Amino acid sequence: MYKTQSDASPTLLYLFFLFLVALPCFLATYFSRDRSNRKNLLKALLWSVFASTGAAVLVAGSLFALFAYLMSPTRIDHAQEPLTVEQARHLKCPIPLPDSARHVQFAQFDSFRTWEILVRFEASVEICQRHAQAVMDEQTRLTNQPHYPLQLFPLEKTPLPEIRDALGPQPWFDCERVTHGITTFVPHGLQTGGSLQFWIDEERGVFYCKITD
């Protein structure tokens, strides 16, 4: 990628100082007849090089550590055993839960480049239907966006297993078992910071929520 004029200006100023100011001063002192000045100058230059190298290594190491910290992913997985709603709230489930939710399971992946949330719980069909809007309202509140009314649509075909994103295969998030239910999808950037998808199994009373960036 080519440098723009603003990118090149600091480099040009540095080269100007180095070759037109610092270098002539160094040569003039070095070739002077006063050997003590030359010796002192060399000593100062050696210390300067040592200090500059140490500072450069320290700064580079700090930047690398910061970059590694930002790039390291965070994974939260509370899906091995179903939780009560109280347990899930205590473990900071990433979406609000209805009081009557049962067998709550959730997982979350968060890194510098991507994030993903999967949540599954069981409740009555009516509560599951209403709760999709509650989750949407919470997302718009977090992103300071206006209210967005969801439209739930009858499921036309069985969903595919969710194995394509950051969390990978999650057998407990078995939305592919939904044969009679409703769904909706809110694309990325529409009222929220990411995309939302809901599946509601109207035969088993199961709520599925997926949020990605």
C-alpha positions, 0 to 999 in steps of 0.5 A, a space after each residue: 500500500 502506498 503512503 499518502 502525503 501525511 504518512 510520508 511527512 514524519 519520515 521526511 522530517 526525520 531524514 532531513 534532521 538526520 542527514 542535514 543536521 545530526 550527521 554534519 555535527 557528528 562528522 565535524 566533531 569526530 574529525 576535530 583535533 580535540 580527541 577528548 571531544 571525539 571520545 566523549 561523543 563516541 561514548 555518548 553515541 554508544 549510550 544513546 544507541 543502547 538506550 534507544 534500542 532498549 526503549 524500542 524493544 520495550 515499546 515493541 514488546 508492550 505493543 505486541 503484548 497489547 495486540 496479543 491480549 486484544 486478539 485472544 478470544 474469550 469463550 464462555 460455555 455454560 451448556 454442558 448441563 442445563 441450568 435453572 433460570 436463577 443459575 443462568 442469571 447468576 452466571 450472566 446469561 447474555 440475554 434476558 430470560 423469562 422467569 419461567 425458563 427451564 433447562 437454560 443453556 448458553 455459550 458465548 465467543 468474543 474476540 477482537 474480530 468476531 463474537 457469537 452468542 447462542 442461548 437455548 431454554 424451554 418455556 411455554 410457546 406463548 412465553 417463547 413467542 413474547 420473549 423474542 421481542 424482549 430480547 430484541 428490545 434489550 439489544 436496541 436498548 444496549 445500542 441506543 436504537 429505537 424500538 423495532 417490532 419483530 415479525 415472526 414467520 412460520 418455519 418453511 423448512 427445518 433449519 440446518 445445524 448451527 456449525 458454521 460460526 465461531 463456537 463451532 458444533 454445539 449439539 445442545 443447540 439443536 434447532 435442526 429438530 424444529 419441524 413445526 415452529 416460527 422464526 425471524 431474522 434481524 440482519 446485521 446493522 438493523 437496529 442492533 450491533 449484530 445480527 439476531 436469529 430466533 427459532 421457536 419450537 411450537 411442539 416442544 416449547 423450546 426457544 433458540 436465540 443466535 446473535 453474531 456480529 
